[in-house]
Amino acid sequence: MQRTAMALLARILKATRRQAPGPGELLGARLPLEARAQDKGSGRPRAPRAGDRAEGPRSLAAMPGPRTLANLVEFFFKDGFSRIHEIQQKHTQEYGKIFKSHFGPQFVVSIADCDMVAQVLRAEGAAPQRANMESWQEYRDLRGRATGLISAEGEQWLKMRSVLRQRILKPKDVAIFSGEVNQVIADLIKKIYILRSQAEDGETVTNVNDLFFKYSMEGVATILYESRLGCLENHVPQTTVEYIEALELMFSMFKTSMYAGAIPRWLRPFIPKPWREFCRSWDGLFKFSQIHVDNKLRDIQCQMDPGERVRGGLLTYLFLSQTLTLEEIYANMTEMLLAGVDTTSFTLSWAVYLLARHPEVQQMVYQEIVKNLGERHVPTAADVPKVPLVRALLKETLRLFPVLPGNGRVTQEDLVIGGYLIPKGVSLVAMAEVWGLHWKSASTFRRPSWPSATMPPPMRTRTSLGPRSLGRSAGCEKEAWTELTILGPSPLVMGFAAALGEELQNWRFTWS
């Protein structure tokens, strides 16, 4: 079996070399002639020798990086995508803060330096291009689906953003949803009471990640669909169960979709599962989103028919303004729910984990909340500035445990980064987890006596750049959205003291 797999891998590599001799041709970029001739992903180039003449920027051929075969074995046969943060740190130590990698037909330049990332973001145009999302676009072409805010590029992305920023991308607009989100938070706390009462010791809640996942899904869907899904009920509706399964399949498909992107299309008949499962999960997500969008649109139409004045949130606005087609509404609702659920649940899980690991910090946060908000006050978005330690906790959590291992871009012009000439059209990955750990005691949780000291100046700089990143207006937009949905720690801290159980997934919630 292993011999067959290695033979297939050799065939992929052979086809890759024959069909795509260099990363520039693969990505539509024109590399210097010497780069196309020399770049073979062959590891570290020779070190400079004494007497070598100083020249201009080096080509991609001179950039170090792991060998193509070693990289494929690491990711395809050693489950590298489950250890991607470890591999990023290993490669950074071996090859430096900028290096190249090959994944079958894909070529990527990885960056682990704040200043270099800032340089890339400053060079972005009005419509930055994300990393390779060909599989997303191929699915949409196959099914006749529109693109949404995440998958769209160029003018289409600018259109989506200009429409959606009117309702969910500005802090003052996001704040109006705090009432609905607080209702979801109240249901989360009720659910914790129920789970504690069902535990043998009366305190331990098992599988906390699943609980926060359902809370996040309920909260984000309440904003997007203007309706509740029932994720936190004792008996979850069947349609919601099916969607959760499709959503979980999509998240588990991260590795599979990465595999699919590195496997040429001609190999799909021989390895059909990755692409088949990828399409099946998207089918389930779109189906569920379309059901809830259609239900809301029928309610709106019923109010409009007799001439009633219609009031509502995001979905109501999109329908009445007619700025997006119905297919574009389906796509945006689907993609935003996909993007909002795991980011919120992931961050909340790690935030509460850090509080459990550091009870003295947990006590600090509790005391600030009680002092500035009161013991029985239900927090709203307007209260966020009054609890800076909650914001600091959030930022420190994202520094130590970023939601994604990296942020992708495709260069829109020739750039010289780290002394290397990066041609237009090359995929770049800014490795968030690596650059967030690049200073003294960086891997240590910092007590939130800040919040301005959460990150050193270079790290604060990177969050204020780029129209398609956590930058400038986008920074406060994302932060407002996240803090609104993450206000859950405030009542959690007020009502419970979190402590780790014997297993990482099992936490004890005792009275505080």
C-alpha positions as CSV (number, residue, x, y, z in Angstrom):
1,M,0.0,0.0,0.0
2,Q,2.8,2.4,0.9
3,R,4.7,1.5,-2.2
4,T,1.5,2.3,-4.3
5,A,1.1,5.6,-2.5
6,M,4.7,6.6,-3.1
7,A,4.4,5.7,-6.8
8,L,1.3,7.8,-7.1
9,L,3.1,10.7,-5.3
10,A,6.0,10.4,-7.8
11,R,3.5,10.5,-10.6
12,I,2.0,13.7,-9.2
13,L,5.4,15.3,-8.9
14,K,6.4,14.2,-12.4
15,A,3.1,15.6,-13.8
16,T,3.6,18.8,-11.9
17,R,7.1,19.3,-13.2
18,R,6.0,18.6,-16.8
19,Q,2.8,20.8,-16.7
20,A,4.1,23.6,-14.5
21,P,7.8,24.2,-14.5
22,G,7.8,27.2,-12.2
23,P,5.7,29.0,-9.7
24,G,5.4,32.1,-11.9
25,E,3.8,30.2,-14.8
26,L,1.5,28.3,-12.4
27,L,0.2,31.5,-10.9
28,G,0.1,33.7,-14.0
29,A,3.2,35.6,-12.9
30,R,6.3,36.1,-15.0
31,L,9.4,35.3,-13.0
32,P,12.9,36.3,-14.0
33,L,14.4,33.8,-16.4
34,E,16.9,32.6,-13.9
35,A,14.2,32.0,-11.3
36,R,12.2,29.8,-13.7
37,A,15.3,27.9,-14.6
38,Q,16.5,27.3,-11.1
39,D,13.5,27.2,-8.8
40,K,12.9,23.6,-8.0
41,G,12.0,23.7,-4.3
42,S,15.3,22.2,-3.6
43,G,15.9,23.3,-0.1
44,R,18.4,25.9,1.2
45,P,20.6,27.6,-1.4
46,R,24.3,28.0,-0.9
47,A,25.5,30.5,1.7
48,P,27.2,33.7,0.4
49,R,30.9,33.4,0.0
50,A,33.6,35.9,0.9
51,G,34.2,38.2,-2.1
52,D,30.8,37.7,-3.6
53,R,29.7,40.9,-5.3
54,A,26.7,42.6,-3.7
55,E,23.8,42.7,-6.2
56,G,20.1,43.7,-6.2
57,P,17.2,41.7,-4.9
58,R,17.5,38.0,-5.1
59,S,15.2,35.9,-7.2
60,L,12.8,33.2,-5.9
61,A,15.4,30.6,-7.0
62,A,17.7,31.8,-4.2
63,M,14.9,31.7,-1.5
64,P,15.3,28.8,0.9
65,G,12.5,26.4,1.7
66,P,11.7,22.7,2.3
67,R,12.2,20.3,-0.6
68,T,9.0,19.6,-2.6
69,L,9.1,15.8,-1.9
70,A,9.8,16.2,1.8
71,N,7.0,18.8,2.0
72,L,4.4,16.5,0.3
73,V,5.4,13.6,2.5
74,E,5.1,15.8,5.6
75,F,1.6,17.0,4.8
76,F,0.1,14.1,2.9
77,F,1.5,11.1,4.7
78,K,2.2,12.5,8.2
79,D,-1.0,14.5,8.6
80,G,0.9,17.7,8.5
81,F,-2.3,19.9,8.2
82,S,-3.1,18.8,11.8
83,R,0.3,20.1,12.9
84,I,0.6,23.1,10.7
85,H,1.5,25.5,13.5
86,E,4.4,23.2,14.5
87,I,5.6,22.9,11.0
88,Q,5.5,26.6,10.5
89,Q,7.6,27.2,13.5
90,K,10.0,24.4,12.5
91,H,10.4,25.8,9.0
92,T,10.9,29.4,10.3
93,Q,13.7,28.1,12.5
94,E,15.3,26.2,9.6
95,Y,14.8,28.7,6.7
96,G,14.3,32.1,8.3
97,K,11.4,34.6,8.3
98,I,10.7,34.2,4.6
99,F,10.7,30.9,2.7
100,K,9.1,29.1,-0.2
101,S,7.1,25.9,-0.3
102,H,5.6,23.7,-3.0
103,F,2.3,21.8,-2.6
104,G,1.9,19.8,-5.8
105,P,1.0,22.4,-8.4
106,Q,0.7,25.2,-5.8
107,F,3.6,27.5,-4.9
108,V,3.6,29.7,-1.7
109,V,5.9,32.1,-0.1
110,S,5.5,32.1,3.7
111,I,6.3,35.2,5.8
112,A,6.9,35.2,9.6
113,D,7.9,38.8,10.1
114,C,5.7,41.8,11.2
115,D,7.5,44.4,9.1
116,M,7.4,42.2,6.0
117,V,3.7,41.6,6.5
118,A,3.1,45.3,6.9
119,Q,5.0,46.0,3.7
120,V,2.7,43.5,1.8
121,L,-0.5,45.0,3.3
122,R,0.7,48.6,2.5
123,A,1.1,47.6,-1.2
124,E,-2.4,46.4,-1.5
125,G,-4.8,48.1,-3.9
126,A,-8.5,48.9,-3.3
127,A,-9.5,45.3,-3.8
128,P,-6.8,42.9,-2.4
129,Q,-6.8,39.3,-3.7
130,R,-6.9,36.6,-1.1
131,A,-5.0,33.3,-1.3
132,N,-5.9,30.6,-3.8
133,M,-9.6,29.8,-3.6
134,E,-10.0,28.0,-6.8
135,S,-11.9,25.1,-5.2
136,W,-14.5,27.5,-3.8
137,Q,-15.0,29.2,-7.2
138,E,-15.0,25.8,-9.0
139,Y,-17.8,24.6,-6.7
140,R,-19.8,27.8,-7.3
141,D,-19.4,27.5,-11.1
142,L,-20.4,23.8,-10.9
143,R,-23.6,24.5,-9.0
144,G,-24.4,27.9,-10.5
145,R,-24.0,29.7,-7.2
146,A,-23.0,33.3,-6.7
147,T,-19.9,34.4,-4.7
148,G,-20.1,36.0,-1.3
149,L,-17.9,38.5,0.6
150,I,-15.3,35.8,1.4
151,S,-15.0,34.1,-2.0
152,A,-15.5,37.2,-4.2
153,E,-12.6,39.1,-5.7
154,G,-12.0,42.4,-7.4
155,E,-15.0,44.6,-8.3
156,Q,-17.4,42.0,-7.1
157,W,-15.8,42.0,-3.6
158,L,-16.0,45.8,-3.5
159,K,-19.7,45.7,-4.3
160,M,-20.4,43.1,-1.6
161,R,-18.4,45.1,1.0
162,S,-20.0,48.4,0.1
163,V,-23.4,46.9,0.7
164,L,-22.7,44.9,3.8
165,R,-20.8,47.6,5.6
166,Q,-24.0,49.5,5.8
167,R,-25.3,47.1,8.4
168,I,-22.7,44.8,10.0
169,L,-19.2,46.2,9.4
170,K,-19.5,49.4,11.4
171,P,-19.3,49.3,15.3
172,K,-22.4,51.5,15.7
173,D,-24.4,49.2,13.4
174,V,-23.2,46.0,15.1
175,A,-24.2,47.4,18.5
176,I,-27.9,47.2,17.7
177,F,-27.7,43.4,17.8
178,S,-26.6,43.3,21.5
179,G,-30.1,42.6,22.7
180,E,-30.5,39.5,20.5
181,V,-27.0,38.3,21.4
182,N,-27.7,38.7,25.1
183,Q,-30.7,36.5,24.8
184,V,-28.5,33.8,23.3
185,I,-26.0,34.3,26.1
186,A,-28.8,33.9,28.7
187,D,-29.7,30.6,27.0
188,L,-26.0,29.5,27.1
189,I,-25.9,30.1,30.9
190,K,-29.2,28.1,31.3
191,K,-27.6,25.3,29.3
192,I,-24.6,25.3,31.6
193,Y,-26.9,25.0,34.6
194,I,-28.6,22.0,33.0
195,L,-25.4,20.3,32.0
196,R,-24.0,20.8,35.5
197,S,-27.1,19.3,37.1
198,Q,-26.7,16.3,34.9
199,A,-23.0,15.7,35.8
200,E,-22.1,13.2,38.5
201,D,-20.2,15.8,40.5
202,G,-22.7,18.5,39.8
203,E,-20.0,20.8,38.4
204,T,-18.2,19.3,35.3
205,V,-19.4,20.2,31.9
206,T,-18.0,17.9,29.2
207,N,-17.2,18.8,25.6
208,V,-17.2,22.5,26.2
209,N,-16.0,23.2,22.7
210,D,-19.2,21.7,21.3
211,L,-21.2,23.9,23.7
212,F,-19.5,27.1,22.6
213,F,-19.8,26.0,18.9
214,K,-23.6,25.8,19.3
215,Y,-23.7,29.1,21.2
216,S,-21.7,30.8,18.4
217,M,-23.8,29.3,15.7
218,E,-27.0,30.5,17.5
219,G,-25.7,34.0,18.1
220,V,-24.3,34.6,14.5
221,A,-27.4,33.1,12.9
222,T,-29.6,35.3,15.1
223,I,-27.9,38.3,13.5
224,L,-27.8,37.0,9.9
225,Y,-31.2,35.3,9.6
226,E,-33.1,37.4,12.2
227,S,-34.3,34.2,13.7
228,R,-33.3,31.5,16.2
229,L,-32.1,28.1,15.2
230,G,-32.6,26.2,18.5
231,C,-29.0,25.1,18.9
232,L,-29.1,25.4,22.7
233,E,-32.4,23.7,23.2
234,N,-32.6,20.2,24.8
235,H,-34.1,18.9,21.5
236,V,-32.4,20.6,18.6
237,P,-34.5,20.8,15.4
238,Q,-33.6,18.2,12.8
239,T,-32.8,20.8,10.1
240,T,-30.4,22.5,12.5
241,V,-28.8,19.1,13.4
242,E,-28.2,18.5,9.6
243,Y,-26.7,21.9,9.2
244,I,-24.4,21.4,12.2
245,E,-23.2,18.2,10.6
246,A,-22.6,20.0,7.3
247,L,-20.8,22.8,9.1
248,E,-18.6,20.3,11.1
249,L,-17.9,18.5,7.9
250,M,-16.8,21.7,6.2
251,F,-14.4,22.5,9.1
252,S,-13.0,19.0,9.0
253,M,-12.6,19.5,5.3
254,F,-9.8,22.0,5.9
255,K,-7.3,19.3,5.4
256,T,-9.2,17.6,2.6
257,S,-9.7,20.8,0.7
258,M,-6.0,21.5,1.1
259,Y,-5.3,18.0,-0.3
260,A,-7.7,18.6,-3.1
261,G,-6.0,21.9,-4.0
262,A,-2.7,20.1,-4.3
263,I,-4.0,17.3,-6.4
264,P,-4.4,17.9,-10.1
265,R,-7.9,17.6,-11.5
266,W,-7.0,14.6,-13.7
267,L,-6.3,12.6,-10.5
268,R,-9.8,13.1,-9.1
269,P,-11.2,10.0,-10.7
270,F,-8.6,8.0,-8.8
271,I,-8.9,10.0,-5.5
272,P,-12.6,11.2,-5.6
273,K,-13.4,11.5,-1.9
274,P,-11.9,14.9,-1.1
275,W,-13.7,16.7,-3.9
276,R,-16.9,14.8,-3.4
277,E,-17.0,15.5,0.4
278,F,-16.1,19.2,-0.3
279,C,-19.1,19.6,-2.6
280,R,-21.4,17.7,-0.3
281,S,-20.6,19.9,2.7
282,W,-21.2,23.1,0.6
283,D,-24.5,21.6,-0.7
284,G,-25.6,21.2,2.9
285,L,-24.6,24.7,3.9
286,F,-26.3,26.4,1.0
287,K,-29.4,24.3,1.4
288,F,-29.8,25.3,5.1
289,S,-29.1,28.9,4.4
290,Q,-31.6,29.1,1.6
291,I,-34.3,27.6,3.8
292,H,-33.9,30.3,6.5
293,V,-33.5,33.1,4.0
294,D,-36.7,32.1,2.2
295,N,-38.6,31.8,5.4
296,K,-37.6,35.3,6.4
297,L,-38.4,36.7,3.0
298,R,-41.9,35.2,3.1
299,D,-42.4,36.9,6.5
300,I,-41.3,40.2,5.0
301,Q,-43.6,39.8,2.0
302,C,-46.5,39.0,4.2
303,Q,-45.9,42.4,6.0
304,M,-45.5,44.3,2.8
305,D,-48.7,42.9,1.1
306,P,-51.1,44.8,3.3
307,G,-49.0,47.9,3.2
308,E,-47.4,47.5,6.7
309,R,-44.1,49.3,7.4
310,V,-41.4,46.7,7.6
311,R,-38.6,46.9,10.1
312,G,-35.8,44.5,10.6
313,G,-32.1,43.8,10.6
314,L,-29.5,42.8,8.0
315,L,-31.6,40.3,5.9
316,T,-34.6,42.7,5.9
317,Y,-32.3,45.5,4.7
318,L,-30.8,43.4,1.9
319,F,-34.2,42.3,0.7
320,L,-35.8,45.8,0.7
321,S,-32.8,47.6,-0.7
322,Q,-32.5,45.1,-3.6
323,T,-28.8,45.9,-3.8
324,L,-27.9,42.2,-4.1
325,T,-29.6,39.5,-6.1
326,L,-31.3,36.6,-4.3
327,E,-28.4,34.3,-5.2
328,E,-25.9,36.8,-3.8
329,I,-27.9,37.0,-0.6
330,Y,-27.8,33.2,-0.3
331,A,-24.1,33.2,-0.9
332,N,-23.3,35.9,1.6
333,M,-25.5,34.5,4.4
334,T,-23.9,31.1,3.9
335,E,-20.3,32.4,3.8
336,M,-20.7,34.7,6.8
337,L,-22.3,32.0,9.0
338,L,-19.4,29.7,8.0
339,A,-16.8,32.4,8.8
340,G,-18.5,33.6,12.0
341,V,-19.2,30.4,13.9
342,D,-15.8,28.8,14.3
343,T,-13.9,32.1,14.8
344,T,-16.2,33.1,17.7
345,S,-16.4,29.6,19.3
346,F,-12.6,29.0,18.9
347,T,-11.7,32.3,20.5
348,L,-14.2,31.9,23.3
349,S,-13.0,28.4,24.1
350,W,-9.4,29.5,24.4
351,A,-10.3,32.7,26.3
352,V,-12.1,30.7,29.0
353,Y,-9.3,28.1,29.0
354,L,-6.8,30.9,29.7
355,L,-9.0,32.2,32.5
356,A,-9.2,28.7,34.0
357,R,-5.4,28.3,33.7
358,H,-4.9,31.7,35.4
359,P,-7.4,32.1,38.2
360,E,-5.7,35.3,39.4
361,V,-6.5,36.8,36.0
362,Q,-10.0,35.4,36.2
363,Q,-10.4,37.2,39.5
364,M,-9.1,40.5,38.0
365,V,-11.6,40.3,35.1
366,Y,-14.4,39.5,37.6
367,Q,-13.6,42.4,39.8
368,E,-13.5,44.8,36.9
369,I,-16.8,43.7,35.6
370,V,-18.5,44.0,39.0
371,K,-16.9,47.4,39.7
372,N,-17.7,49.0,36.3
373,L,-20.9,47.2,35.4
374,G,-22.4,45.9,38.6
375,E,-23.2,42.3,39.6
376,R,-26.7,42.1,37.9
377,H,-26.1,44.3,34.9
378,V,-26.6,42.7,31.5
379,P,-23.7,44.0,29.4
380,T,-24.3,45.5,26.0
381,A,-22.0,46.7,23.2
382,A,-21.9,50.2,24.8
383,D,-20.3,48.6,27.9
384,V,-17.3,47.3,26.0
385,P,-15.1,50.4,26.7
386,K,-15.9,50.0,30.4
387,V,-14.2,46.5,30.6
388,P,-10.8,46.9,29.0
389,L,-9.6,43.7,30.6
390,V,-12.1,41.7,28.6
391,R,-10.8,43.3,25.4
392,A,-7.2,42.7,26.5
393,L,-8.1,39.1,27.2
394,L,-9.5,38.7,23.8
395,K,-6.4,40.2,22.1
396,E,-4.1,38.1,24.1
397,T,-6.1,35.0,23.3
398,L,-5.9,35.8,19.6
399,R,-2.1,36.4,19.9
400,L,-1.5,33.0,21.5
401,F,-4.2,31.1,19.6
402,P,-5.0,32.8,16.3
403,V,-8.1,31.4,14.6
404,L,-6.2,30.6,11.4
405,P,-2.6,29.6,10.9
406,G,-2.1,32.3,8.3
407,N,-3.6,35.0,6.2
408,G,-3.2,34.6,2.4
409,R,-2.7,37.2,-0.3
410,V,-1.7,37.2,-3.9
411,T,0.7,39.9,-4.9
412,Q,-0.8,42.6,-7.2
413,E,2.5,44.0,-8.3
414,D,6.2,43.1,-8.1
415,L,7.5,43.5,-4.6
416,V,10.9,43.3,-2.9
417,I,10.3,41.6,0.4
418,G,13.1,40.5,2.7
419,G,15.6,41.1,-0.1
420,Y,13.8,38.9,-2.5
421,L,11.9,39.9,-5.7
422,I,8.4,38.5,-5.4
423,P,6.7,38.8,-8.8
424,K,3.1,39.8,-9.3
425,G,0.7,36.9,-9.0
426,V,2.6,34.9,-6.3
427,S,0.7,33.5,-3.3
428,L,1.9,34.7,0.1
429,V,1.0,33.4,3.5
430,A,1.5,35.6,6.6
431,M,1.9,33.0,9.4
432,A,-0.1,34.5,12.2
433,E,0.8,32.0,14.9
434,V,4.5,32.4,14.2
435,W,4.8,36.2,14.1
436,G,2.6,36.4,17.3
437,L,5.4,34.6,19.2
438,H,8.4,36.6,18.0
439,W,9.5,38.4,21.2
440,K,10.8,37.7,24.7
441,S,8.5,35.4,26.7
442,A,6.1,35.6,23.8
443,S,4.6,32.1,24.4
444,T,3.6,33.1,28.0
445,F,0.2,34.4,28.8
446,R,0.6,38.0,29.8
447,R,-1.5,39.3,32.7
448,P,-4.0,41.7,31.4
449,S,-2.8,44.9,33.1
450,W,-2.9,46.6,29.7
451,P,-4.8,46.6,27.3
452,S,-2.4,48.8,25.3
453,A,0.5,46.6,26.2
454,T,-1.1,43.5,24.9
455,M,1.2,43.5,21.9
456,P,4.4,45.4,21.2
457,P,4.3,48.3,18.7
458,P,5.2,46.2,15.6
459,M,2.3,43.9,16.4
460,R,-0.1,46.7,16.9
461,T,1.0,48.2,13.6
462,R,0.1,45.1,11.6
463,T,-3.6,45.3,12.7
464,S,-4.1,48.8,11.2
465,L,-3.2,48.0,7.6
466,G,-5.0,46.7,4.6
467,P,-8.6,47.0,3.4
468,R,-9.1,43.2,3.4
469,S,-7.5,42.5,6.8
470,L,-7.9,43.5,10.4
471,G,-7.0,46.9,9.4
472,R,-7.9,50.6,9.7
473,S,-11.7,50.5,9.6
474,A,-11.7,46.8,9.2
475,G,-9.9,46.4,12.5
476,C,-12.6,48.1,14.6
477,E,-15.3,46.4,12.5
478,K,-14.0,43.0,13.2
479,E,-13.2,43.8,16.8
480,A,-16.7,45.2,17.4
481,W,-18.3,42.1,15.9
482,T,-16.1,39.8,17.9
483,E,-16.5,41.6,21.2
484,L,-20.2,41.7,20.8
485,T,-20.4,38.0,20.3
486,I,-17.7,37.3,22.9
487,L,-19.3,39.3,25.6
488,G,-20.3,35.9,26.8
489,P,-17.2,35.7,29.1
490,S,-18.6,38.7,31.2
491,P,-21.7,36.9,32.5
492,L,-19.8,33.6,32.6
493,V,-17.2,35.1,34.8
494,M,-19.8,36.9,36.9
495,G,-21.8,33.6,37.4
496,F,-19.2,30.9,37.5
497,A,-15.5,30.2,38.3
498,A,-14.1,28.1,35.4
499,A,-11.5,25.4,36.2
500,L,-10.0,22.6,34.1
501,G,-11.2,19.1,34.6
502,E,-9.1,16.0,34.3
503,E,-9.5,16.1,30.5
504,L,-9.0,19.2,28.4
505,Q,-12.6,19.0,27.0
506,N,-14.1,18.7,30.5
507,W,-14.3,21.9,32.5
508,R,-15.8,22.6,36.0
509,F,-18.1,25.6,36.4
510,T,-18.5,26.3,40.1
511,W,-20.3,29.2,41.7
512,S,-18.2,32.4,41.8
